Amino acid sequence: MKDKLFTDRVSVEQVEESNELAPKFDKDGLIPVITMDAHSKEVLMLGYMNDESLKLTLATQEAHYFSRSRQKIWHKGATSGLTQHVLEMRIDDDQDALWMLVEVDGGASCHVGYQSCFYRKIDQNDKAEFALTFCEDEKTFDPKEVYGDAPNPTKL
């Protein structure tokens, strides 16, 4: 893989109007990524990539993220088998956010067992109270079966 895959950011015109890939990583060296299922068009997850995981994703056409909870590169599906195959990747106008269209082996992407990490919606009742309502009727897989006793990445 070419060492200098990304172009240095030199002007607004270059970032917004050129064909040069010049991603802007945040102060922690990360760029957010929205991942969408190619078939259902459902948003599966919001993840983050660093320079290395973006290069790996581009090279392999399989999603690699940077896990903020584990502080390391995470090849989506390496443990679960729920690999995300990248069909299309886009970058936004100022090149500080990514969007990916993927096909997923096993049809799910959430470590909790649902198809999407966005499996609940926020509802308001007539007393102006808010609660979460599940959008998915059942889990796609059993996380205990897939991950065994691996530590849960969710941190309180």
Secondary structure, DSSP 8 states (H G I E B T S, - for coil): --S--S-----HHHHHHSS-------TTS-EEEEEEETTT--EEEEEEE-HHHHHHHHHHSB-EEEETTTTEEEETTTTTS--EEEEEEEE-TTSS-EEEEEEETTS---TTSSSSS--EEEEE-TTS-EEEEESSSS-SS-HHHHHTT---S---
